[in-house]
Structure formats: C-alpha cells, structure tokens
C-alpha cells in the first residue's frame, strides 16, 4: 500500500479504515504462515504500528463523543436552571 507519510512505518497519514483494513491483511498473512522469520517479524512490527494508528483514531473519536455529551449535558443543566 503506497502512501505519502512522514514516519518511517508509513502510518502517519493513514485514516482509520485504511489502517484497519491493512491490519486485517497483516493478521491474515501471519495466520496463514509460510513466511520466513524475518518476514513474520516485519509483518508483526507493521501490525503493531497499524494497531497504534487505529487506537489513536478510536481514542480521538471517544474524546470527541465525550466532549459532545458533556456539552449537551451542560446545556440541559443550564436550561433546567433557567
């Protein structure tokens, strides 16, 4: 998968769906076996980097949801007082 990124692992510019799909492919390749130890290690490292990208996206989404819910609760509390 070619992408223009700034990090050595090529994951900075990946969106969540891209990282997830590539991670699924990495897992399938590892589960299928038939790779050398060096190839398996490289796949594992790529999978770890992709998992971190997915976690960052999910953490960011959770933070946005929490902020939106807190804002909504604050508005409801202000309306109840008013």
C-alpha positions in Angstrom: 0.0 0.0 0.0 1.6 3.2 -1.1 1.0 6.4 0.9 2.8 9.6 1.5 3.7 9.9 5.1 6.4 11.4 7.4 7.1 8.5 9.7 9.3 5.5 8.9 6.5 3.0 9.2 4.3 4.9 6.8 1.3 5.2 9.1 1.0 8.9 9.9 -1.3 9.7 7.0 -3.5 6.6 7.3 -7.1 7.0 8.1 -8.8 4.6 10.5 -10.4 2.5 7.8 -7.1 2.2 5.8 -5.2 1.2 8.9 -7.8 -1.3 10.0 -8.0 -2.9 6.6 -4.2 -3.2 6.3 -4.1 -4.6 9.9 -6.6 -7.3 8.9 -4.5 -8.2 5.9 -1.3 -8.4 8.1 -3.1 -10.7 10.6 -4.3 -12.9 7.8 -0.8 -13.2 6.4 0.6 -14.0 9.8 -2.1 -16.6 10.5 -1.6 -18.2 7.1 2.1 -18.8 7.8 4.6 -19.7 5.1 6.7 -16.7 5.7 10.3 -16.5 6.9 11.1 -15.4 10.4 12.3 -12.1 9.0 9.1 -11.5 7.0 7.0 -12.5 10.0 8.8 -10.0 12.3 8.4 -7.3 9.7 4.6 -8.1 9.5 4.4 -8.1 13.3 6.0 -4.7 13.5 3.8 -3.3 10.8 0.8 -4.7 12.6 1.8 -3.1 15.9 2.2 0.3 14.1 -1.2 -0.1 12.4 -2.8 -1.0 15.7 -1.4 2.2 17.3 -2.9 4.2 14.4 -6.3 2.6 15.0 -6.1 3.2 18.7 -5.3 6.9 18.2 -8.3 7.3 15.9 -10.6 5.5 18.3 -9.2 7.5 21.3 -9.8 10.7 19.3 -13.3 9.6 18.4 -14.1 8.8 22.1 -12.8 12.2 23.2 -15.0 13.9 20.7 -18.0 12.0 21.7 -17.3 12.6 25.4 -16.9 16.3 24.7 -20.2 16.5 22.8 -22.0 14.6 25.5 -20.6 16.9 28.2 -21.6 20.0 26.2 -25.1 18.6 25.8 -25.4 17.8 29.5 -24.2 21.3 30.3 -26.8 22.9 28.0 -29.5 20.8 29.5 -28.4 21.7 33.1 -28.4 25.4 32.1 -31.9 25.1 30.6 -33.2 23.4 33.8 -31.9 26.3 35.9 -33.3 28.9 33.6 
